[in-house]
Amino acid sequence: MAETADIVVVGGGCIGASIALHLAERKAGKVLLLEQKELANGASGKGIGIIRTHYTHPVLAELAYRSLQLFHHFKERFGGHDAGFYPCGYYILVGESDVETLGSIVSMHQPLGINVRLVSPDEAQAEVPFLRIDDVAAAAYEPDSGYGSPPLTTIALANRARELGAEIRTHTPVLNIQLDLEGRVEAVVTPTGAIATRTVIDCVGPWAKQFTAPLGLPFPVKPVVEHVVVMERPADYAASHPVVSDLVNLCYIRSDAGQPYTRIGNSDPKYHPQFSLDSADDFNGQRFPNICETLRQKLIHRCPVLGTAPTVETYSGIWGITPDYQPIIDRLNHVPGLYCAVGFSGHGYKLSPIVGDLMSQFVLGDVNEQVHLLDIFRFSRFQDNNLVKPPISYANAGGLR
Ligand SMILES: Cc1cc2nc3c(=O)[nH]c(=O)nc-3n(C[C@H](O)[C@H](O)[C@H](O)COP(=O)(O)OP(=O)(O)OC[C@H]3O[C@@H](n4cnc5c(N)ncnc54)[C@H](O)[C@@H]3O)c2cc1C
């Protein structure tokens, strides 16, 4: 076994790239990131990229807030590379049944330092003039939030990791993890040979279940297809608009900076079982029947000026969902030397900068208050029936919030 590495990161999405970068920054020795295809081949290639701090769980809100700060200073912080971050502001709209919940969440966020305030639906409409608000009972606004480009961010993080000494190798699938006689990580096996290492970080996203199944670690991560519809706004409304999370209709929308396009994605958990695949390898960009038309109708409902607007594009991506919609970030005591950061369930992009920072500290053995924020994402929570549970939840949004 000629080749060796101190740490092998498996998976070149935004999470793997961020972890590799932060490890390289912390001078963790020879860090090697192996990606089976191109960077951002999975969820990170198709994500809609919304960056907000609105979470019902305080730990997630804090992580999102810290990540948001990193996005605001991305270029200075990460060697001049660009994440495509566009802080266009973020509205969350709720119906009658969620008014109290929204108020409690805003009150929970403000002491964390998050710049958020309750606004009237009229105020939201003044900012986004084509919004329909007759079914909106309350709203909140985060002026510092917005969206970024997940593929651009992944490449930026990987490029920075490379500059700091990490090696990024694409078209190199890890076929399996080899263990020594005591069951500890000994090597990763690729088509071109084995690479000896004592530390592997599994960042394979929606491939998580199949990747570690041979080790007796079948991760509860379901690959699910997520659809996106893009429509062109009429000329009178061509200016970009803030991101809108619509918890009345369970969808999210964002514009494209400098383009008259609005994108919509689904946030109704009832669809997820219908759109799940047995294996992430079965994903080929397929669109399930009817959902794109449903999304189009949801968008027209919220933005009636789009009633006769052309649909510019429909597409799909894949994400890996866990039973509580939260990631699994841990050291796997079953297999000494193996760590994981998978199952980001449709909201991992916004968390990727901070997760890379904290996970690199965790792997290198640093223990501090910030690293302990990751404790709620431990692998054993599924066996212990101790899923991540926010103190307060929206009526129909499930764990996505
Ligand atoms: C349509 C859509 C909209 C989204 N919208 C948002 C949003 O608005 N905001 C937000 O925060 N998040 C959003 N997400 C979710 C977000 O994109 C993901 O949570 C995030 O990209 C996960 O990154 P990851 O690195 O964990 O996984 P991935 O990006 O899936 O990366 C995993 C990588 O591992 C590689 N891999 C797998 N097996 C192997 C192997 N054996 N060897 C080597 N490499 C391997 C894959 O090829 C892949 O590149 C969205 C996702 C989709 C699909």
The ligand as an SDF file (V2000), in Angstrom:
LIG
                    3D

 53 58  0  0  0  0  0  0  0  0999 V2000
  -33.3780   21.0280   -5.1710 C   0  0  0  0  0  0  0  0  0  0  0  0
  -32.6600   21.2470   -3.8800 C   0  0  0  0  0  0  0  0  0  0  0  0
  -32.8620   22.4120   -3.1650 C   0  0  0  0  0  0  0  0  0  0  0  0
  -32.1740   22.6590   -1.9850 C   0  0  0  0  0  0  0  0  0  0  0  0
  -32.3270   23.8560   -1.3530 N   0  0  0  0  0  0  0  0  0  0  0  0
  -31.5690   24.1510   -0.2770 C   0  0  0  0  0  0  0  0  0  0  0  0
  -31.6270   25.4360    0.3060 C   0  0  0  0  0  0  0  0  0  0  0  0
  -32.3550   26.3000   -0.1670 O   0  0  0  0  0  0  0  0  0  0  0  0
  -30.8270   25.6970    1.3750 N   0  0  0  0  0  0  0  0  0  0  0  0
  -30.0060   24.7380    1.9280 C   0  0  0  0  0  0  0  0  0  0  0  0
  -29.3370   25.0300    2.9260 O   0  0  0  0  0  0  0  0  0  0  0  0
  -29.9570   23.4980    1.3980 N   0  0  0  0  0  0  0  0  0  0  0  0
  -30.6990   23.1840    0.3140 C   0  0  0  0  0  0  0  0  0  0  0  0
  -30.6340   21.9430   -0.2510 N   0  0  0  0  0  0  0  0  0  0  0  0
  -29.8860   20.9020    0.4380 C   0  0  0  0  0  0  0  0  0  0  0  0
  -28.3920   21.0220    0.2390 C   0  0  0  0  0  0  0  0  0  0  0  0
  -28.1190   21.1960   -1.1390 O   0  0  0  0  0  0  0  0  0  0  0  0
  -27.7250   19.7620    0.8050 C   0  0  0  0  0  0  0  0  0  0  0  0
  -28.0940   19.5870    2.1600 O   0  0  0  0  0  0  0  0  0  0  0  0
  -26.2200   19.8430    0.7160 C   0  0  0  0  0  0  0  0  0  0  0  0
  -25.8150   20.1450   -0.5910 O   0  0  0  0  0  0  0  0  0  0  0  0
  -25.6250   18.5160    1.1610 C   0  0  0  0  0  0  0  0  0  0  0  0
  -24.2700   18.5120    0.8560 O   0  0  0  0  0  0  0  0  0  0  0  0
  -23.4200   17.2010    1.1000 P   0  0  0  0  0  0  0  0  0  0  0  0
  -22.0150   17.5790    0.8210 O   0  0  0  0  0  0  0  0  0  0  0  0
  -23.7670   16.6090    2.4150 O   0  0  0  0  0  0  0  0  0  0  0  0
  -23.9640   16.1300    0.0440 O   0  0  0  0  0  0  0  0  0  0  0  0
  -23.8240   16.0640   -1.5360 P   0  0  0  0  0  0  0  0  0  0  0  0
  -23.7600   17.3930   -2.1520 O   0  0  0  0  0  0  0  0  0  0  0  0
  -24.8730   15.1350   -2.0270 O   0  0  0  0  0  0  0  0  0  0  0  0
  -22.3990   15.4270   -1.7420 O   0  0  0  0  0  0  0  0  0  0  0  0
  -22.1190   14.0570   -1.5270 C   0  0  0  0  0  0  0  0  0  0  0  0
  -21.0310   13.6970   -2.4950 C   0  0  0  0  0  0  0  0  0  0  0  0
  -20.5180   12.4020   -2.1700 O   0  0  0  0  0  0  0  0  0  0  0  0
  -20.1400   11.7740   -3.3720 C   0  0  0  0  0  0  0  0  0  0  0  0
  -20.0180   10.3460   -3.1140 N   0  0  0  0  0  0  0  0  0  0  0  0
  -21.0140    9.4700   -2.8190 C   0  0  0  0  0  0  0  0  0  0  0  0
  -20.5210    8.2390   -2.6330 N   0  0  0  0  0  0  0  0  0  0  0  0
  -19.1790    8.3230   -2.8140 C   0  0  0  0  0  0  0  0  0  0  0  0
  -18.1150    7.3830   -2.7530 C   0  0  0  0  0  0  0  0  0  0  0  0
  -18.3360    6.0860   -2.4570 N   0  0  0  0  0  0  0  0  0  0  0  0
  -16.8560    7.8040   -3.0110 N   0  0  0  0  0  0  0  0  0  0  0  0
  -16.6020    9.1080   -3.3140 C   0  0  0  0  0  0  0  0  0  0  0  0
  -17.5790   10.0400   -3.3900 N   0  0  0  0  0  0  0  0  0  0  0  0
  -18.8520    9.6530   -3.1330 C   0  0  0  0  0  0  0  0  0  0  0  0
  -21.2500   12.1600   -4.3320 C   0  0  0  0  0  0  0  0  0  0  0  0
  -20.8580   11.9920   -5.6730 O   0  0  0  0  0  0  0  0  0  0  0  0
  -21.5070   13.5990   -3.9520 C   0  0  0  0  0  0  0  0  0  0  0  0
  -20.7600   14.5060   -4.7400 O   0  0  0  0  0  0  0  0  0  0  0  0
  -31.2910   21.6740   -1.4540 C   0  0  0  0  0  0  0  0  0  0  0  0
  -31.0760   20.4910   -2.1600 C   0  0  0  0  0  0  0  0  0  0  0  0
  -31.7540   20.2740   -3.3630 C   0  0  0  0  0  0  0  0  0  0  0  0
  -31.4920   19.0030   -4.1180 C   0  0  0  0  0  0  0  0  0  0  0  0
  1  2  1  0
  2  3  1  0
  2 52  2  0
  3  4  2  0
  4  5  1  0
  4 50  1  0
  5  6  2  0
  6  7  1  0
  6 13  1  0
  7  8  2  0
  7  9  1  0
  9 10  1  0
 10 11  2  0
 10 12  1  0
 12 13  2  0
 13 14  1  0
 14 15  1  0
 14 50  1  0
 15 16  1  0
 16 17  1  0
 16 18  1  0
 18 19  1  0
 18 20  1  0
 20 21  1  0
 20 22  1  0
 22 23  1  0
 23 24  1  0
 24 25  2  0
 24 26  1  0
 24 27  1  0
 27 28  1  0
 28 29  2  0
 28 30  1  0
 28 31  1  0
 31 32  1  0
 32 33  1  0
 33 34  1  0
 33 48  1  0
 34 35  1  0
 35 36  1  0
 35 46  1  0
 36 37  1  0
 36 45  1  0
 37 38  2  0
 38 39  1  0
 39 40  1  0
 39 45  2  0
 40 41  1  0
 40 42  2  0
 42 43  1  0
 43 44  2  0
 44 45  1  0
 46 47  1  0
 46 48  1  0
 48 49  1  0
 50 51  2  0
 51 52  1  0
 52 53  1  0
M  END
$$$$
